[in-house]
């Protein structure tokens, strides 16, 4: 039984190149591969579009993890 590979795709060009290499490398042909993008809600719109474009043109089939921040009076969502 081969282990799955989790690829953390940051949404940058270098990360896209490395993701593509891992998805297509013969060494990992028999492995399940999962591509994950963590959207913190602070990414530039161009980054989000680039992630979508990689899905559309290179079939990354990225799973997006979205931040769900509920601010409470007196709290800072950037802490903890």
Backbone as XML, in Angstrom:
<?xml version="1.0"?>
<chain id="A" units="angstrom">
  <residue number="1" name="UNK">
    <atom name="N" x="0.835" y="-1.172" z="0.000"/>
    <atom name="CA" x="0.000" y="0.000" z="0.000"/>
    <atom name="C" x="0.888" y="1.246" z="0.000"/>
  </residue>
  <residue number="2" name="UNK">
    <atom name="N" x="0.727" y="2.102" z="-1.001"/>
    <atom name="CA" x="1.558" y="3.301" z="-1.060"/>
    <atom name="C" x="0.876" y="4.450" z="-0.322"/>
  </residue>
  <residue number="3" name="UNK">
    <atom name="N" x="1.670" y="5.329" z="0.191"/>
    <atom name="CA" x="1.162" y="6.458" z="0.952"/>
    <atom name="C" x="0.784" y="7.598" z="0.019"/>
  </residue>
  <residue number="4" name="UNK">
    <atom name="N" x="-0.245" y="8.340" z="0.413"/>
    <atom name="CA" x="-0.664" y="9.516" z="-0.346"/>
    <atom name="C" x="0.328" y="10.645" z="-0.114"/>
  </residue>
  <residue number="5" name="UNK">
    <atom name="N" x="0.360" y="11.558" z="-1.066"/>
    <atom name="CA" x="1.212" y="12.732" z="-0.962"/>
    <atom name="C" x="0.314" y="13.952" z="-0.825"/>
  </residue>
  <residue number="6" name="UNK">
    <atom name="N" x="0.541" y="14.755" z="0.209"/>
    <atom name="CA" x="-0.165" y="16.014" z="0.394"/>
    <atom name="C" x="0.773" y="17.122" z="-0.061"/>
  </residue>
  <residue number="7" name="UNK">
    <atom name="N" x="0.330" y="17.885" z="-1.064"/>
    <atom name="CA" x="1.142" y="18.963" z="-1.623"/>
    <atom name="C" x="0.533" y="20.284" z="-1.185"/>
  </residue>
  <residue number="8" name="UNK">
    <atom name="N" x="1.295" y="21.063" z="-0.429"/>
    <atom name="CA" x="0.840" y="22.372" z="0.019"/>
    <atom name="C" x="1.233" y="23.395" z="-1.045"/>
  </residue>
  <residue number="9" name="UNK">
    <atom name="N" x="0.246" y="23.892" z="-1.755"/>
    <atom name="CA" x="0.451" y="24.844" z="-2.850"/>
    <atom name="C" x="0.193" y="26.250" z="-2.305"/>
  </residue>
  <residue number="10" name="UNK">
    <atom name="N" x="1.226" y="27.096" z="-2.286"/>
    <atom name="CA" x="1.099" y="28.427" z="-1.689"/>
    <atom name="C" x="0.416" y="29.435" z="-2.602"/>
  </residue>
  <residue number="11" name="UNK">
    <atom name="N" x="0.355" y="29.125" z="-3.889"/>
    <atom name="CA" x="-0.253" y="30.061" z="-4.833"/>
    <atom name="C" x="0.759" y="30.903" z="-5.580"/>
  </residue>
  <residue number="12" name="UNK">
    <atom name="N" x="2.038" y="30.631" z="-5.367"/>
    <atom name="CA" x="3.100" y="31.347" z="-6.074"/>
    <atom name="C" x="3.613" y="30.556" z="-7.270"/>
  </residue>
  <residue number="13" name="UNK">
    <atom name="N" x="4.419" y="31.206" z="-8.099"/>
    <atom name="CA" x="4.928" y="30.555" z="-9.320"/>
    <atom name="C" x="5.852" y="29.381" z="-9.006"/>
  </residue>
  <residue number="14" name="UNK">
    <atom name="N" x="6.754" y="29.555" z="-8.033"/>
    <atom name="CA" x="7.673" y="28.469" z="-7.687"/>
    <atom name="C" x="6.907" y="27.291" z="-7.106"/>
  </residue>
  <residue number="15" name="UNK">
    <atom name="N" x="5.939" y="27.583" z="-6.261"/>
    <atom name="CA" x="5.106" y="26.531" z="-5.679"/>
    <atom name="C" x="4.322" y="25.799" z="-6.769"/>
  </residue>
  <residue number="16" name="UNK">
    <atom name="N" x="3.847" y="26.524" z="-7.764"/>
    <atom name="CA" x="3.125" y="25.903" z="-8.882"/>
    <atom name="C" x="4.047" y="24.969" z="-9.665"/>
  </residue>
  <residue number="17" name="UNK">
    <atom name="N" x="5.286" y="25.403" z="-9.883"/>
    <atom name="CA" x="6.244" y="24.568" z="-10.612"/>
    <atom name="C" x="6.520" y="23.278" z="-9.833"/>
  </residue>
  <residue number="18" name="UNK">
    <atom name="N" x="6.735" y="23.394" z="-8.525"/>
    <atom name="CA" x="7.016" y="22.221" z="-7.711"/>
    <atom name="C" x="5.794" y="21.298" z="-7.631"/>
  </residue>
  <residue number="19" name="UNK">
    <atom name="N" x="4.609" y="21.889" z="-7.543"/>
    <atom name="CA" x="3.382" y="21.088" z="-7.525"/>
    <atom name="C" x="3.258" y="20.300" z="-8.818"/>
  </residue>
  <residue number="20" name="UNK">
    <atom name="N" x="3.461" y="20.958" z="-9.932"/>
    <atom name="CA" x="3.383" y="20.293" z="-11.247"/>
    <atom name="C" x="4.403" y="19.159" z="-11.344"/>
  </residue>
  <residue number="21" name="UNK">
    <atom name="N" x="5.619" y="19.409" z="-10.862"/>
    <atom name="CA" x="6.649" y="18.362" z="-10.898"/>
    <atom name="C" x="6.242" y="17.144" z="-10.069"/>
  </residue>
  <residue number="22" name="UNK">
    <atom name="N" x="5.705" y="17.377" z="-8.877"/>
    <atom name="CA" x="5.281" y="16.265" z="-8.029"/>
    <atom name="C" x="4.106" y="15.500" z="-8.642"/>
  </residue>
  <residue number="23" name="UNK">
    <atom name="N" x="3.183" y="16.232" z="-9.264"/>
    <atom name="CA" x="2.017" y="15.577" z="-9.870"/>
    <atom name="C" x="2.382" y="14.729" z="-11.081"/>
  </residue>
  <residue number="24" name="UNK">
    <atom name="N" x="3.443" y="15.090" z="-11.763"/>
    <atom name="CA" x="3.791" y="14.405" z="-13.016"/>
    <atom name="C" x="5.033" y="13.513" z="-12.927"/>
  </residue>
  <residue number="25" name="UNK">
    <atom name="N" x="5.734" y="13.543" z="-11.807"/>
    <atom name="CA" x="6.979" y="12.767" z="-11.686"/>
    <atom name="C" x="6.674" y="11.276" z="-11.669"/>
  </residue>
  <residue number="26" name="UNK">
    <atom name="N" x="7.379" y="10.505" z="-12.488"/>
    <atom name="CA" x="7.144" y="9.053" z="-12.554"/>
    <atom name="C" x="7.346" y="8.340" z="-11.216"/>
  </residue>
  <residue number="27" name="UNK">
    <atom name="N" x="8.193" y="8.881" z="-10.361"/>
    <atom name="CA" x="8.454" y="8.260" z="-9.064"/>
    <atom name="C" x="7.188" y="8.187" z="-8.202"/>
  </residue>
  <residue number="28" name="UNK">
    <atom name="N" x="6.246" y="9.119" z="-8.446"/>
    <atom name="CA" x="5.033" y="9.179" z="-7.646"/>
    <atom name="C" x="3.796" y="8.765" z="-8.434"/>
  </residue>
  <residue number="29" name="UNK">
    <atom name="N" x="3.991" y="8.107" z="-9.548"/>
    <atom name="CA" x="2.872" y="7.748" z="-10.427"/>
    <atom name="C" x="1.825" y="6.877" z="-9.731"/>
  </residue>
  <residue number="30" name="UNK">
    <atom name="N" x="2.251" y="6.011" z="-8.822"/>
    <atom name="CA" x="1.312" y="5.093" z="-8.177"/>
    <atom name="C" x="0.715" y="5.655" z="-6.887"/>
  </residue>
  <residue number="31" name="UNK">
    <atom name="N" x="1.030" y="6.893" z="-6.554"/>
    <atom name="CA" x="0.553" y="7.486" z="-5.306"/>
    <atom name="C" x="-0.649" y="8.398" z="-5.530"/>
  </residue>
  <residue number="32" name="UNK">
    <atom name="N" x="-1.546" y="8.382" z="-4.570"/>
    <atom name="CA" x="-2.624" y="9.373" z="-4.567"/>
    <atom name="C" x="-1.996" y="10.711" z="-4.203"/>
  </residue>
  <residue number="33" name="UNK">
    <atom name="N" x="-2.384" y="11.762" z="-4.908"/>
    <atom name="CA" x="-1.827" y="13.083" z="-4.663"/>
    <atom name="C" x="-2.960" y="14.064" z="-4.373"/>
  </residue>
  <residue number="34" name="UNK">
    <atom name="N" x="-2.800" y="14.844" z="-3.311"/>
    <atom name="CA" x="-3.793" y="15.838" z="-2.915"/>
    <atom name="C" x="-3.096" y="17.192" z="-2.866"/>
  </residue>
  <residue number="35" name="UNK">
    <atom name="N" x="-3.653" y="18.168" z="-3.590"/>
    <atom name="CA" x="-3.103" y="19.524" z="-3.603"/>
    <atom name="C" x="-3.987" y="20.399" z="-2.720"/>
  </residue>
  <residue number="36" name="UNK">
    <atom name="N" x="-3.360" y="21.122" z="-1.795"/>
    <atom name="CA" x="-4.083" y="21.940" z="-0.833"/>
    <atom name="C" x="-3.602" y="23.387" z="-0.912"/>
  </residue>
  <residue number="37" name="UNK">
    <atom name="N" x="-4.550" y="24.322" z="-0.939"/>
    <atom name="CA" x="-4.243" y="25.754" z="-0.874"/>
    <atom name="C" x="-4.967" y="26.330" z="0.328"/>
  </residue>
  <residue number="38" name="UNK">
    <atom name="N" x="-4.237" y="26.995" z="1.225"/>
    <atom name="CA" x="-4.833" y="27.598" z="2.415"/>
    <atom name="C" x="-5.055" y="29.085" z="2.166"/>
  </residue>
  <residue number="39" name="UNK">
    <atom name="N" x="-6.307" y="29.463" z="1.988"/>
    <atom name="CA" x="-6.675" y="30.861" z="1.775"/>
    <atom name="C" x="-6.939" y="31.503" z="3.131"/>
  </residue>
  <residue number="40" name="UNK">
    <atom name="N" x="-6.029" y="32.371" z="3.543"/>
    <atom name="CA" x="-6.156" y="33.022" z="4.842"/>
    <atom name="C" x="-7.113" y="34.199" z="4.804"/>
  </residue>
  <residue number="41" name="UNK">
    <atom name="N" x="-7.516" y="34.593" z="3.605"/>
    <atom name="CA" x="-8.365" y="35.766" z="3.457"/>
    <atom name="C" x="-7.564" y="37.032" z="3.247"/>
  </residue>
  <residue number="42" name="UNK">
    <atom name="N" x="-6.249" y="36.905" z="3.241"/>
    <atom name="CA" x="-5.381" y="38.069" z="3.049"/>
    <atom name="C" x="-4.590" y="37.994" z="1.743"/>
  </residue>
  <residue number="43" name="UNK">
    <atom name="N" x="-4.883" y="36.987" z="0.930"/>
    <atom name="CA" x="-4.177" y="36.854" z="-0.336"/>
    <atom name="C" x="-4.656" y="37.916" z="-1.329"/>
  </residue>
  <residue number="44" name="UNK">
    <atom name="N" x="-3.738" y="38.311" z="-2.177"/>
    <atom name="CA" x="-4.061" y="39.239" z="-3.250"/>
    <atom name="C" x="-4.988" y="38.535" z="-4.242"/>
  </residue>
  <residue number="45" name="UNK">
    <atom name="N" x="-5.865" y="39.270" z="-4.863"/>
    <atom name="CA" x="-6.799" y="38.703" z="-5.853"/>
    <atom name="C" x="-6.052" y="37.993" z="-6.978"/>
  </residue>
  <residue number="46" name="UNK">
    <atom name="N" x="-4.885" y="38.516" z="-7.355"/>
    <atom name="CA" x="-4.089" y="37.893" z="-8.425"/>
    <atom name="C" x="-3.612" y="36.498" z="-8.010"/>
  </residue>
  <residue number="47" name="UNK">
    <atom name="N" x="-3.301" y="36.306" z="-6.744"/>
    <atom name="CA" x="-2.891" y="34.992" z="-6.245"/>
    <atom name="C" x="-4.039" y="34.000" z="-6.347"/>
  </residue>
  <residue number="48" name="UNK">
    <atom name="N" x="-5.227" y="34.438" z="-5.937"/>
    <atom name="CA" x="-6.398" y="33.560" z="-6.015"/>
    <atom name="C" x="-6.708" y="33.179" z="-7.460"/>
  </residue>
  <residue number="49" name="UNK">
    <atom name="N" x="-6.562" y="34.136" z="-8.364"/>
    <atom name="CA" x="-6.796" y="33.859" z="-9.786"/>
    <atom name="C" x="-5.748" y="32.889" z="-10.319"/>
  </residue>
  <residue number="50" name="UNK">
    <atom name="N" x="-4.485" y="33.042" z="-9.872"/>
    <atom name="CA" x="-3.418" y="32.151" z="-10.315"/>
    <atom name="C" x="-3.689" y="30.713" z="-9.869"/>
  </residue>
  <residue number="51" name="UNK">
    <atom name="N" x="-4.155" y="30.534" z="-8.644"/>
    <atom name="CA" x="-4.494" y="29.194" z="-8.149"/>
    <atom name="C" x="-5.593" y="28.591" z="-9.022"/>
  </residue>
  <residue number="52" name="UNK">
    <atom name="N" x="-6.617" y="29.385" z="-9.330"/>
    <atom name="CA" x="-7.696" y="28.916" z="-10.202"/>
    <atom name="C" x="-7.168" y="28.567" z="-11.588"/>
  </residue>
  <residue number="53" name="UNK">
    <atom name="N" x="-6.284" y="29.416" z="-12.127"/>
    <atom name="CA" x="-5.711" y="29.154" z="-13.447"/>
    <atom name="C" x="-4.906" y="27.848" z="-13.466"/>
  </residue>
  <residue number="54" name="UNK">
    <atom name="N" x="-4.175" y="27.578" z="-12.386"/>
    <atom name="CA" x="-3.418" y="26.322" z="-12.297"/>
    <atom name="C" x="-4.373" y="25.131" z="-12.314"/>
  </residue>
  <residue number="55" name="UNK">
    <atom name="N" x="-5.496" y="25.260" z="-11.629"/>
    <atom name="CA" x="-6.510" y="24.199" z="-11.660"/>
    <atom name="C" x="-7.046" y="24.015" z="-13.074"/>
  </residue>
  <residue number="56" name="UNK">
    <atom name="N" x="-7.358" y="25.122" z="-13.738"/>
    <atom name="CA" x="-7.949" y="25.073" z="-15.073"/>
    <atom name="C" x="-6.988" y="24.550" z="-16.134"/>
  </residue>
  <residue number="57" name="UNK">
    <atom name="N" x="-5.726" y="24.962" z="-16.058"/>
    <atom name="CA" x="-4.784" y="24.655" z="-17.135"/>
    <atom name="C" x="-3.845" y="23.482" z="-16.846"/>
  </residue>
  <residue number="58" name="UNK">
    <atom name="N" x="-3.644" y="23.165" z="-15.566"/>
    <atom name="CA" x="-2.721" y="22.080" z="-15.225"/>
    <atom name="C" x="-3.381" y="20.991" z="-14.402"/>
  </residue>
  <residue number="59" name="UNK">
    <atom name="N" x="-4.691" y="21.087" z="-14.223"/>
    <atom name="CA" x="-5.478" y="20.051" z="-13.536"/>
    <atom name="C" x="-4.976" y="19.723" z="-12.139"/>
  </residue>
  <residue number="60" name="UNK">
    <atom name="N" x="-4.643" y="20.754" z="-11.358"/>
    <atom name="CA" x="-4.188" y="20.516" z="-9.983"/>
    <atom name="C" x="-5.306" y="19.943" z="-9.116"/>
  </residue>
  <residue number="61" name="UNK">
    <atom name="N" x="-6.561" y="20.271" z="-9.407"/>
    <atom name="CA" x="-7.706" y="19.842" z="-8.591"/>
    <atom name="C" x="-7.482" y="20.218" z="-7.121"/>
  </residue>
  <residue number="62" name="UNK">
    <atom name="N" x="-7.119" y="21.455" z="-6.929"/>
    <atom name="CA" x="-6.764" y="21.970" z="-5.611"/>
    <atom name="C" x="-7.948" y="21.999" z="-4.656"/>
  </residue>
  <residue number="63" name="UNK">
    <atom name="N" x="-7.691" y="21.560" z="-3.451"/>
    <atom name="CA" x="-8.663" y="21.697" z="-2.364"/>
    <atom name="C" x="-8.331" y="22.995" z="-1.647"/>
  </residue>
  <residue number="64" name="UNK">
    <atom name="N" x="-9.312" y="23.875" z="-1.562"/>
    <atom name="CA" x="-9.119" y="25.161" z="-0.890"/>
    <atom name="C" x="-9.574" y="25.048" z="0.559"/>
  </residue>
  <residue number="65" name="UNK">
    <atom name="N" x="-8.725" y="25.476" z="1.484"/>
    <atom name="CA" x="-9.085" y="25.583" z="2.880"/>
    <atom name="C" x="-9.230" y="27.078" z="3.149"/>
  </residue>
  <residue number="66" name="UNK">
    <atom name="N" x="-10.395" y="27.474" z="3.634"/>
    <atom name="CA" x="-10.698" y="28.889" z="3.829"/>
    <atom name="C" x="-10.685" y="29.248" z="5.310"/>
  </residue>
  <residue number="67" name="UNK">
    <atom name="N" x="-10.182" y="30.446" z="5.612"/>
    <atom name="CA" x="-10.236" y="30.953" z="6.980"/>
    <atom name="C" x="-11.668" y="31.353" z="7.297"/>
  </residue>
  <residue number="68" name="UNK">
    <atom name="N" x="-12.108" y="31.033" z="8.495"/>
    <atom name="CA" x="-13.429" y="31.429" z="8.965"/>
    <atom name="C" x="-13.216" y="32.150" z="10.295"/>
  </residue>
  <residue number="69" name="UNK">
    <atom name="N" x="-13.077" y="33.461" z="10.202"/>
    <atom name="CA" x="-12.739" y="34.261" z="11.377"/>
    <atom name="C" x="-13.980" y="34.990" z="11.860"/>
  </residue>
  <residue number="70" name="UNK">
    <atom name="N" x="-14.302" y="34.788" z="13.121"/>
    <atom name="CA" x="-15.389" y="35.512" z="13.756"/>
    <atom name="C" x="-14.761" y="36.423" z="14.794"/>
  </residue>
  <residue number="71" name="UNK">
    <atom name="N" x="-14.841" y="37.712" z="14.531"/>
    <atom name="CA" x="-14.248" y="38.658" z="15.469"/>
    <atom name="C" x="-15.189" y="38.907" z="16.643"/>
  </residue>
  <residue number="72" name="UNK">
    <atom name="N" x="-14.602" y="38.909" z="17.813"/>
    <atom name="CA" x="-15.326" y="39.221" z="19.034"/>
    <atom name="C" x="-14.748" y="40.518" z="19.577"/>
  </residue>
  <residue number="73" name="UNK">
    <atom name="N" x="-15.609" y="41.336" z="20.106"/>
    <atom name="CA" x="-15.150" y="42.610" z="20.635"/>
    <atom name="C" x="-13.986" y="42.398" z="21.593"/>
  </residue>
  <residue number="74" name="UNK">
    <atom name="N" x="-12.910" y="43.140" z="21.335"/>
    <atom name="CA" x="-11.734" y="43.068" z="22.193"/>
    <atom name="C" x="-10.771" y="41.942" z="21.837"/>
  </residue>
  <residue number="75" name="UNK">
    <atom name="N" x="-11.083" y="41.189" z="20.796"/>
    <atom name="CA" x="-10.168" y="40.098" z="20.417"/>
    <atom name="C" x="-9.457" y="40.455" z="19.122"/>
  </residue>
  <residue number="76" name="UNK">
    <atom name="N" x="-8.336" y="39.864" z="18.924"/>
    <atom name="CA" x="-7.555" y="40.057" z="17.705"/>
    <atom name="C" x="-7.453" y="38.710" z="17.006"/>
  </residue>
  <residue number="77" name="UNK">
    <atom name="N" x="-8.051" y="38.576" z="15.798"/>
    <atom name="CA" x="-8.008" y="37.277" z="15.099"/>
    <atom name="C" x="-6.615" y="36.872" z="14.680"/>
  </residue>
  <residue number="78" name="UNK">
    <atom name="N" x="-5.644" y="37.800" z="14.755"/>
    <atom name="CA" x="-4.265" y="37.478" z="14.370"/>
    <atom name="C" x="-3.482" y="36.864" z="15.523"/>
  </residue>
  <residue number="79" name="UNK">
    <atom name="N" x="-4.062" y="36.862" z="16.711"/>
    <atom name="CA" x="-3.391" y="36.263" z="17.865"/>
    <atom name="C" x="-3.970" y="34.885" z="18.166"/>
  </residue>
  <residue number="80" name="UNK">
    <atom name="N" x="-3.096" y="33.935" z="18.361"/>
    <atom name="CA" x="-3.559" y="32.613" z="18.770"/>
    <atom name="C" x="-4.225" y="31.930" z="17.701"/>
  </residue>
</chain>
